[in-house]
Amino acid sequence: MEPLRGAALLLLLCAAACAQNDCVCQKNKRVTDCALVNGVCQCSSIGSGVIVNCDTLTSKCLLMKAEVKSTKSGRREKPKDAFEDTDGLYDPECENNGVFKAKQCNGTTCWCVNTAGVRRTDKHDTDLKCNQLVRTTWIIIEIKHTERETPLNPESLKKFFTETIARRYMLNGRYITNVMYENPYITIDLKQNSSDKSAGEVDIADVAYYFEKDVKGDSIFLNDRLNVSIDNEVVPIEKTVVYYVDEIAPEFSMKSLTPGVIAVIVIVIVAIVAGIVVLVLTRRKKGKYVKAEVKEMNEMHRGLNA
């Protein structure tokens, strides 16, 4: 009996120790194999196996990789004709510290990205050279809320988003440079240069990704959904668009521009050409008029002299 009691006690002690080492990653639900290490919850990021610190935000690169992995490992196979909107989502290559590699590829097609993982060049073959990971220094988040009878209070709205972004995503308030309301659009500006960012501070690219997921109802946080509430009124969000501004301009050719942008460029060019043509014709007519006038004056002089 004694050996059995000893074994049972050992199992209980082991279970207690395991329970103490187990933890929950509140800031990232796409992780596994979590454990407390020196009082910090550390987990393995799905898809990459990189260990992440659950006391802060996980990098966007690791989050995208985990999301792609999750969509590939569903509980059942989708019908062959079913498709998923994966615009902007791809399986990225990440550095060991979680940042994007400057060059990303999908098979034999490659492109260069910025620190937010957003493509900033045309797509090429695998010979493409991406010399550096260009930093995104300005992120513009444009939110459109559903129609309402009265506009929101601009000051209350600014206070909610400023405080929420600072508290929920741990972003220093100095990087939230503007919150503007033009019913029904809310525009949030996040600006952060590499020289401004201190070691250990979260990156605006990661903040924007967490925020975008929150307002679209696909929160990365575990059991902690974001409720947009202004003056105790829940504000439903209809659409969210994120724009990126890099410290070096992107390198897109004309062929990669959307039809709408190309149409605008063509209209501007046509307008300029038309203006030039009108100016030339006007000057020609004026020249002919002056020449005719001089000719008539000469004839009059000859008539008087005769």
C-alpha positions in Angstrom: 0.0 0.0 0.0 2.8 2.4 0.8 4.3 2.4 -2.7 0.8 3.1 -4.1 0.3 6.0 -1.7 3.7 7.4 -2.7 3.0 7.1 -6.4 -0.4 8.9 -5.9 1.3 11.6 -3.9 3.9 12.0 -6.7 1.2 12.3 -9.3 -0.6 15.0 -7.3 2.6 17.0 -6.8 3.3 16.7 -10.6 -0.3 17.9 -11.4 0.1 20.8 -9.1 3.4 21.8 -10.6 2.0 21.4 -14.1 -1.0 23.6 -13.2 1.4 26.3 -11.9 3.4 26.2 -15.1 0.3 26.4 -17.4 -0.9 29.8 -18.4 -3.3 31.5 -20.8 -2.2 34.0 -23.4 -4.8 36.7 -23.1 -3.3 38.9 -25.9 -3.0 36.1 -28.6 -5.4 33.2 -29.0 -3.4 31.7 -31.9 -0.8 30.0 -29.7 -0.1 26.7 -28.1 2.1 25.0 -25.5 1.9 27.9 -23.0 4.0 27.9 -19.9 5.0 30.4 -17.2 8.7 31.3 -17.4 10.0 33.5 -14.6 6.5 34.8 -14.1 5.9 35.5 -17.7 3.4 33.6 -19.9 5.3 32.4 -23.0 3.6 30.4 -25.8 4.5 28.9 -29.1 3.0 30.8 -32.1 0.9 28.5 -34.3 2.5 28.1 -37.8 6.0 29.2 -36.9 6.8 27.8 -33.5 8.4 31.1 -32.4 8.0 31.7 -28.7 6.0 34.8 -27.9 5.7 36.9 -24.8 2.0 37.1 -23.8 2.5 40.3 -21.8 2.7 42.3 -25.0 1.4 42.2 -28.6 2.5 39.5 -31.0 4.1 40.8 -34.2 1.8 41.0 -37.3 4.0 38.6 -39.3 3.6 35.8 -36.8 -0.1 36.5 -36.5 -0.6 36.3 -40.2 1.3 33.1 -40.4 -0.8 31.6 -37.6 -4.0 32.8 -39.3 -3.0 31.1 -42.6 -2.2 27.9 -40.7 -5.6 28.0 -39.0 -7.4 28.4 -42.3 -5.5 25.4 -43.7 -6.3 23.1 -40.7 -10.1 23.4 -40.5 -12.2 20.7 -38.9 -13.6 19.6 -42.3 -12.8 20.0 -45.9 -14.5 22.8 -47.8 -16.5 22.1 -51.0 -14.3 22.5 -54.1 -16.2 25.5 -55.3 -16.0 27.4 -52.0 -13.6 30.2 -51.7 -12.3 32.5 -49.0 -11.6 36.3 -49.1 -7.9 36.3 -48.4 -7.1 39.7 -49.9 -4.1 40.9 -48.0 -3.5 37.6 -46.3 -0.6 35.4 -47.3 1.8 32.9 -45.6 4.7 35.3 -44.7 8.3 34.6 -44.0 9.3 36.0 -40.6 12.7 36.7 -39.0 13.5 35.0 -35.7 12.4 38.2 -33.9 9.0 38.1 -35.6 9.4 40.9 -38.1 8.7 40.4 -41.8 11.5 39.5 -44.1 11.9 42.2 -46.8 11.3 39.7 -49.6 8.1 37.6 -49.6 7.3 34.8 -52.1 4.4 32.6 -53.1 5.9 29.8 -55.1 7.8 31.4 -58.0 6.3 34.9 -57.5 8.0 37.4 -55.2 7.6 40.9 -54.0 9.0 43.4 -51.4 7.1 44.4 -48.3 7.3 47.1 -45.7 7.4 46.6 -41.9 3.7 46.1 -41.9 4.0 43.2 -44.4 2.2 45.2 -47.1 3.5 44.8 -50.7 5.3 47.9 -52.0 6.6 46.7 -55.4 5.3 44.9 -58.4 5.4 41.1 -58.3 8.5 39.5 -60.0 10.2 36.1 -60.2 12.5 34.7 -57.5 15.4 36.8 -58.8 13.9 39.9 -57.2 16.2 41.8 -54.8 14.8 43.5 -51.8 17.7 45.4 -50.2 16.0 46.5 -47.1 12.8 46.3 -45.0 11.3 49.7 -45.5 9.7 51.1 -42.4 6.1 52.1 -42.3 6.0 55.4 -40.4 2.4 56.5 -40.8 -0.7 54.3 -40.6 -4.2 55.8 -41.4 -7.1 53.8 -40.1 -10.4 54.9 -41.7 -13.6 53.6 -40.0 -17.1 54.1 -41.2 -20.0 53.6 -38.8 -23.5 52.7 -39.7 -26.1 55.4 -40.5 -27.5 57.2 -37.5 -30.0 60.0 -36.9 -27.5 62.3 -35.0 -23.7 62.5 -35.3 -21.5 61.3 -32.5 -19.9 63.7 -30.1 -16.4 64.4 -31.6 -14.7 65.0 -28.2 -16.2 61.8 -26.7 -15.2 59.8 -29.8 -11.6 61.1 -29.7 -11.3 60.3 -26.0 -12.6 56.8 -26.5 -10.3 55.8 -29.3 -7.2 57.5 -27.8 -7.7 55.9 -24.5 -8.7 52.5 -25.9 -5.7 52.3 -28.3 -3.3 53.3 -25.5 -4.7 50.9 -22.9 -5.7 47.9 -25.0 -2.8 47.8 -27.4 -0.2 49.4 -25.0 0.7 52.1 -27.6 2.3 55.2 -26.2 -0.2 58.1 -26.6 2.4 60.2 -28.4 2.1 57.9 -31.4 -1.6 58.6 -31.7 -1.3 61.9 -33.6 -4.9 62.5 -34.7 -8.5 61.3 -34.3 -10.8 63.1 -36.6 -14.6 62.7 -37.1 -16.4 63.5 -40.3 -19.8 61.8 -40.0 -19.9 58.9 -40.7 -16.1 58.5 -41.1 -13.6 58.2 -38.2 -9.9 58.7 -39.1 -7.1 57.7 -36.8 -3.5 58.6 -37.5 -0.7 56.6 -36.0 2.9 57.9 -36.6 6.1 56.2 -35.4 9.6 56.7 -36.8 12.3 54.2 -36.1 14.2 56.9 -34.2 11.2 57.5 -32.0 10.5 53.9 -31.1 12.1 52.8 -27.9 13.2 49.2 -27.2 10.2 47.2 -25.9 7.6 49.5 -27.3 4.9 48.0 -29.5 5.0 48.8 -33.3 2.2 50.8 -34.9 1.9 48.0 -37.6 1.0 45.4 -34.9 -1.4 47.8 -33.2 -3.2 48.5 -36.5 -3.5 44.8 -37.2 -4.9 44.0 -33.7 -7.3 47.0 -34.0 -8.5 46.0 -37.5 -9.2 42.5 -36.3 -11.1 43.8 -33.3 -13.4 46.1 -35.2 -14.1 43.4 -37.8 -15.2 41.0 -35.1 -12.3 38.6 -35.3 -10.3 39.6 -32.2 -6.9 38.1 -31.6 -7.4 38.6 -27.9 -8.8 35.6 -25.9 -12.3 36.1 -24.8 -12.0 39.9 -24.8 -13.9 41.5 -27.7 -13.8 45.2 -28.3 -17.0 47.1 -28.0 -17.0 50.5 -29.6 -19.1 52.5 -27.2 -19.4 56.3 -27.3 -21.2 58.1 -24.5 -22.6 54.7 -23.3 -24.0 53.9 -26.8 -22.7 51.0 -28.8 -21.6 52.2 -32.3 -21.8 49.5 -35.0 -18.9 49.6 -37.5 -19.7 49.1 -41.2 -16.3 49.3 -42.8 -12.6 49.6 -41.9 -9.8 50.5 -44.3 -6.1 50.8 -43.4 -3.6 52.9 -45.4 0.2 52.7 -45.1 2.8 55.5 -45.7 6.4 54.4 -45.8 9.6 56.4 -45.2 10.5 55.5 -48.8 7.9 55.8 -51.6 6.7 52.4 -53.0 7.9 51.2 -56.4 4.8 50.4 -58.5 4.7 50.5 -62.3 1.7 51.7 -64.3 0.6 48.2 -65.1 0.1 47.5 -61.4 -2.2 50.5 -60.8 -6.0 49.9 -60.5 -8.2 50.8 -63.5 -9.7 53.7 -61.5 -6.3 55.3 -60.8 -5.2 54.8 -64.4 -8.5 56.4 -65.6 -7.8 59.5 -63.4 -4.3 59.8 -64.7 -5.6 59.5 -68.3 -8.2 62.2 -67.7 -5.6 64.6 -66.2 -3.2 64.0 -69.2 -6.1 64.6 -71.7 -7.1 67.8 -69.9 -3.5 69.1 -70.1 -3.1 68.2 -73.8 -6.5 69.8 -74.5 -5.4 73.0 -72.7 -2.1 73.1 -74.7 -4.0 72.7 -78.0 -6.5 75.4 -77.1 -3.6 77.7 -76.2 -1.7 77.1 -79.4 -4.8 77.6 -81.6 -5.6 80.8 -79.8 -2.2 82.2 -80.4 -2.3 81.2 -84.0 -5.6 83.0 -84.5 -4.3 86.0 -82.7 -1.2 85.9 -84.9 -3.3 85.8 -88.1 -5.4 88.7 -86.8 -2.3 90.8 -86.1 -0.9 90.0 -89.6 -4.1 90.9 -91.3 -4.3 94.1 -89.3 -0.8 95.1 -90.4 -1.5 94.3 -94.0 -4.6 96.5 -94.0 -2.7 99.4 -92.4 0.0 99.1 -95.1 -2.6 99.3 -97.9 -4.1 102.4 -96.3 -0.7 104.1 -96.1 -0.1 103.3 -99.8 -3.5 104.7 -100.7 -2.8 108.0 -98.9 0.7 108.3 -100.4 -0.8 107.9 -103.9 
